[in-house]
Amino acid sequence: MNVLIAGGTGFIGRHLVQSMVQKQNHVYVLTRSHQNPNHSPYLHYITWFTHDEQIFEALPPIDAVINLAGEPINKGRWTRKKKTKIRDSRKQSTQKLLQFMQSSAIKPKVFINASAIGIYGNSNDQEFTERSAPQKNSFPARVCTMWEQEAIQAEQIGIRTVMARIGIVLGKDGGALPRMIMPYKLFAGGRVASGKQWLSWIHIYDLTQLFDYIIHQEAIEGPINMTAPNPVQMDTMGKKIGENLRRPHWFPVPSWILKIIFGEMNEILTEGQKVIPDKALKHGFEFHYSECGQALRQIFREDTNKG
């Protein structure tokens, strides 16, 4: 199978590319920066946003397109310039992929466009499934709504389209977890804000397997929540991190300090959503890591066997 991945050099992208290559798929990674040559016959790096027409013309027929490209939303303060870059990078990459798919003589069978659970807005008492209506009460929600509106246009050219609403991804070499564990390593870990805000997470292994599952399950289309079936409140996650690192969970961090440090971006830490992967479960996907304690044990290598 030939898989085209935009944004394949970030944390999620690296793991997804590795998983796809291990299954002997030919993976074509679109990246804005030059990558070092690799020795796998299944992996190909392609610099895009320059001479895109020639690049796309040289590709073989593509079976699946996955779009992860976009300015990281959780790095740096949300200045006006940063917000514009976050929105525009997602819109532009999606439009370029739509143009490619439209012009392809042999259309891809599926287009999976990244989104995020932030589309549901923030709530401490609601439970969200794919049937829940998107909100516009936060910057992430507005960005995700715009992104999905761009991506859904692929349906008009006859391509099965999936919006991957990704939760907080847990892995040792990227994402949110390294920053979450740093205070604990300094013996300063503890409750963040109220601690009652929901954290809808997913282990990086399950995330990559779910992408592959979606590609092969033709009945899956539209939005899909890519989170583990058992979200936890932030205080519970913190306690589990402390247990695994053998560090205390005692030093509370009030919301006002986070607001000073992160500005508007503090809402990622202080507010959350309780999101259930209803569609993945109904279509038979089996999560390898369904409990956060189990996931953290694997990540911290206290349990070397998966599960």
C-alpha positions as CSV (number, residue, x, y, z in Angstrom):
1,M,0.0,0.0,0.0
2,N,1.2,3.5,-0.8
3,V,0.6,6.1,2.0
4,L,1.2,9.8,1.7
5,I,1.7,11.6,5.1
6,A,2.0,15.3,5.5
7,G,3.6,16.4,8.7
8,G,5.3,13.0,9.2
9,T,8.4,14.4,11.1
10,G,6.6,15.5,14.3
11,F,6.0,13.4,17.4
12,I,2.9,11.6,16.1
13,G,4.2,11.5,12.5
14,R,7.5,9.8,13.4
15,H,5.7,7.0,15.2
16,L,3.0,6.7,12.5
17,V,5.7,6.5,9.8
18,Q,7.6,3.8,11.7
19,S,4.5,1.8,12.2
20,M,3.5,2.0,8.6
21,V,7.0,1.1,7.4
22,Q,7.1,-1.9,9.7
23,K,4.0,-3.2,8.0
24,Q,5.9,-2.8,4.7
25,N,3.8,0.0,3.3
26,H,5.5,2.5,1.0
27,V,5.4,5.7,2.9
28,Y,5.9,9.1,1.2
29,V,6.5,11.8,3.8
30,L,5.8,15.4,2.8
31,T,8.1,17.8,4.8
32,R,9.1,21.4,4.5
33,S,12.6,20.7,5.6
34,H,15.3,18.5,4.0
35,Q,15.6,15.1,5.7
36,N,18.7,12.9,5.9
37,P,18.7,10.0,3.5
38,N,17.3,6.8,5.0
39,H,18.1,3.2,4.2
40,S,14.6,1.8,4.1
41,P,13.2,1.0,0.6
42,Y,9.7,1.7,2.1
43,L,10.4,5.2,3.3
44,H,10.6,8.3,1.0
45,Y,11.0,11.9,2.2
46,I,9.7,14.7,-0.2
47,T,10.2,18.4,0.3
48,W,7.0,20.2,-0.5
49,F,5.6,23.8,-0.7
50,T,8.1,24.3,-3.5
51,H,7.4,23.0,-7.0
52,D,4.4,21.0,-5.7
53,E,3.0,20.1,-9.1
54,Q,6.2,18.3,-10.2
55,I,6.4,16.6,-6.8
56,F,2.9,15.3,-6.9
57,E,3.2,14.2,-10.6
58,A,6.2,12.0,-9.7
59,L,4.2,10.1,-7.0
60,P,2.9,6.6,-7.7
61,P,-0.9,6.0,-7.2
62,I,-1.6,6.7,-3.5
63,D,-4.0,4.6,-1.5
64,A,-4.3,6.7,1.7
65,V,-3.5,10.3,2.5
66,I,-2.9,11.4,6.1
67,N,-2.6,15.1,7.0
68,L,-0.9,15.9,10.3
69,A,0.7,19.1,9.0
70,G,0.4,22.3,11.0
71,E,2.2,24.8,13.3
72,P,2.3,23.1,16.8
73,I,-0.5,24.5,19.0
74,N,1.1,23.7,22.3
75,K,4.5,25.5,21.9
76,G,4.9,29.1,22.6
77,R,2.4,31.8,23.7
78,W,-0.7,32.4,21.6
79,T,0.2,35.8,20.3
80,R,-1.7,37.2,17.3
81,K,1.1,36.2,15.0
82,K,1.2,32.6,16.5
83,K,-2.6,32.2,16.1
84,T,-2.4,33.3,12.5
85,K,0.4,30.8,11.8
86,I,-1.6,28.0,13.5
87,R,-4.7,28.6,11.4
88,D,-2.9,29.4,8.1
89,S,-0.5,26.4,8.2
90,R,-3.4,24.0,8.6
91,K,-5.6,25.6,6.0
92,Q,-2.8,25.8,3.4
93,S,-1.5,22.2,3.8
94,T,-5.1,20.9,3.6
95,Q,-5.8,22.9,0.5
96,K,-2.6,21.6,-1.2
97,L,-3.6,18.0,-0.5
98,L,-7.1,18.6,-1.8
99,Q,-5.6,20.0,-5.0
100,F,-3.4,16.9,-5.3
101,M,-6.3,14.5,-4.8
102,Q,-8.5,16.4,-7.2
103,S,-5.9,16.2,-9.9
104,S,-4.9,12.5,-9.4
105,A,-6.1,10.2,-12.2
106,I,-6.4,7.4,-9.6
107,K,-7.9,8.9,-6.4
108,P,-6.8,7.8,-2.9
109,K,-9.3,5.5,-1.2
110,V,-9.2,7.5,2.0
111,F,-8.2,10.9,3.4
112,I,-7.5,11.1,7.1
113,N,-7.2,14.7,8.3
114,A,-6.0,15.4,11.8
115,S,-8.1,17.4,14.1
116,A,-8.3,17.5,17.9
117,I,-10.8,17.0,20.8
118,G,-10.4,20.7,21.4
119,I,-13.2,21.0,18.9
120,Y,-15.7,20.2,21.6
121,G,-14.8,23.2,23.7
122,N,-14.2,23.0,27.4
123,S,-16.4,21.3,30.1
124,N,-15.9,19.6,33.4
125,D,-19.3,17.9,33.4
126,Q,-20.2,17.0,29.8
127,E,-19.3,13.8,28.1
128,F,-18.5,14.1,24.4
129,T,-18.8,11.5,21.6
130,E,-18.6,12.0,17.8
131,R,-22.3,12.9,17.9
132,S,-21.6,15.9,20.1
133,A,-21.8,19.3,18.3
134,P,-18.5,21.2,17.8
135,Q,-18.2,24.4,19.8
136,K,-16.6,27.8,19.2
137,N,-15.9,28.8,22.8
138,S,-12.1,28.5,22.6
139,F,-9.3,29.2,20.1
140,P,-8.6,25.4,19.6
141,A,-12.3,24.8,18.9
142,R,-12.4,27.5,16.3
143,V,-9.2,26.2,14.6
144,C,-10.4,22.6,14.5
145,T,-13.8,23.6,13.1
146,M,-12.1,25.5,10.3
147,W,-9.7,22.6,9.7
148,E,-12.5,20.1,9.4
149,Q,-14.5,22.3,7.1
150,E,-11.6,22.4,4.7
151,A,-11.0,18.7,4.9
152,I,-14.6,17.6,4.3
153,Q,-14.4,18.9,0.8
154,A,-12.6,15.7,-0.1
155,E,-16.0,14.0,0.0
156,Q,-17.1,16.0,-3.0
157,I,-14.4,14.3,-5.2
158,G,-15.6,10.8,-4.0
159,I,-12.9,10.1,-1.3
160,R,-13.8,8.6,2.0
161,T,-12.9,11.3,4.5
162,V,-12.1,10.9,8.2
163,M,-11.5,13.7,10.8
164,A,-9.2,12.3,13.4
165,R,-10.0,14.1,16.7
166,I,-6.9,13.4,18.6
167,G,-6.6,13.6,22.4
168,I,-3.6,14.1,24.6
169,V,-1.0,11.6,23.2
170,L,1.1,9.9,25.8
171,G,4.6,8.9,24.7
172,K,8.1,9.2,26.2
173,D,9.8,11.0,23.3
174,G,7.3,13.8,22.6
175,G,3.9,15.3,23.1
176,A,2.6,16.5,26.5
177,L,4.0,13.8,28.8
178,P,7.7,15.0,29.0
179,R,6.5,18.4,30.2
180,M,4.0,16.9,32.5
181,I,6.6,14.8,34.3
182,M,9.3,17.5,34.6
183,P,7.9,19.0,37.9
184,Y,7.8,15.5,39.4
185,K,11.5,14.9,38.6
186,L,12.2,18.1,40.5
187,F,10.0,17.0,43.4
188,A,7.5,19.8,42.6
189,G,4.7,17.8,41.0
190,G,1.1,18.2,42.2
191,R,-2.4,19.3,41.4
192,V,-2.7,21.6,38.4
193,A,-5.5,24.3,38.9
194,S,-8.6,22.5,40.3
195,G,-7.3,19.1,39.3
196,K,-10.9,18.2,38.3
197,Q,-10.4,19.0,34.6
198,W,-10.7,16.0,32.4
199,L,-7.8,14.6,30.4
200,S,-8.8,12.5,27.4
201,W,-5.6,10.7,26.5
202,I,-4.3,8.0,24.2
203,H,-1.1,5.9,24.2
204,I,1.0,6.6,21.0
205,Y,1.0,2.9,20.2
206,D,-2.8,2.8,20.1
207,L,-2.9,6.0,18.1
208,T,-0.8,4.6,15.3
209,Q,-2.7,1.3,15.3
210,L,-6.0,3.2,15.1
211,F,-4.8,5.2,12.0
212,D,-4.0,1.9,10.3
213,Y,-7.4,0.4,11.4
214,I,-9.2,3.4,9.9
215,I,-7.5,2.9,6.6
216,H,-8.7,-0.7,6.3
217,Q,-12.2,-0.2,7.8
218,E,-14.1,1.3,4.9
219,A,-17.2,1.8,7.0
220,I,-15.4,4.4,9.1
221,E,-15.9,8.0,7.9
222,G,-16.5,11.5,9.3
223,P,-15.3,12.4,12.8
224,I,-13.7,9.8,15.0
225,N,-12.4,10.4,18.6
226,M,-8.9,9.1,18.9
227,T,-8.7,8.8,22.7
228,A,-8.6,5.9,25.1
229,P,-12.0,4.7,26.5
230,N,-11.2,5.7,30.0
231,P,-10.4,9.5,30.4
232,V,-9.2,10.6,33.8
233,Q,-9.2,13.9,35.7
234,M,-5.9,15.8,35.8
235,D,-5.3,15.1,39.5
236,T,-5.6,11.3,38.9
237,M,-3.1,11.5,36.0
238,G,-0.7,13.5,38.2
239,K,-1.0,10.9,41.0
240,K,-0.3,8.1,38.5
241,I,2.8,9.9,37.2
242,G,4.0,10.4,40.7
243,E,3.6,6.7,41.5
244,N,5.5,5.6,38.4
245,L,8.3,8.0,39.1
246,R,8.3,7.4,42.8
247,R,7.8,11.1,43.4
248,P,5.3,13.0,45.6
249,H,2.2,14.6,44.2
250,W,1.9,17.5,46.6
251,F,2.8,20.9,45.1
252,P,-0.4,22.6,43.8
253,V,-0.1,25.0,40.8
254,P,-2.9,27.6,40.9
255,S,-4.6,28.8,37.6
256,W,-3.3,32.3,37.9
257,I,0.3,31.2,37.8
258,L,-0.3,29.2,34.7
259,K,-2.0,32.2,33.1
260,I,1.0,34.4,33.8
261,I,3.4,31.7,32.4
262,F,1.4,30.6,29.3
263,G,-1.1,33.3,28.6
264,E,-4.2,32.2,26.8
265,M,-2.6,28.8,26.1
266,N,-3.0,27.9,29.8
267,E,-6.5,26.6,29.0
268,I,-4.9,23.5,27.6
269,L,-3.8,22.7,31.1
270,T,-6.6,24.2,33.2
271,E,-9.6,23.2,31.2
272,G,-10.5,19.9,29.4
273,Q,-13.0,17.6,27.9
274,K,-14.3,14.1,28.8
275,V,-14.2,12.4,25.4
276,I,-15.3,8.8,24.6
277,P,-14.1,7.0,21.5
278,D,-17.6,5.7,20.7
279,K,-17.1,5.2,17.0
280,A,-13.8,3.3,17.3
281,L,-15.3,1.0,19.9
282,K,-18.4,0.3,17.9
283,H,-16.3,-0.5,14.8
284,G,-14.4,-3.1,16.9
285,F,-11.1,-1.4,17.5
286,E,-9.4,-3.0,20.6
287,F,-7.2,-0.6,22.7
288,H,-4.0,-2.1,23.9
289,Y,-3.8,0.6,26.7
290,S,-7.2,1.4,28.0
291,E,-6.1,2.5,31.5
292,C,-3.8,5.4,32.1
293,G,-1.8,3.6,34.8
294,Q,-1.2,0.7,32.4
295,A,-0.1,3.1,29.7
296,L,2.3,5.0,32.0
297,R,3.9,1.8,33.3
298,Q,4.7,0.8,29.7
299,I,6.1,4.3,28.9
300,F,8.2,4.4,32.0
301,R,9.5,0.8,31.3
302,E,8.2,-0.6,34.6
303,D,6.1,-3.0,32.5
304,T,8.2,-4.2,29.5
305,N,5.4,-6.3,28.0
306,K,2.6,-4.5,26.3
307,G,-0.5,-4.9,28.4
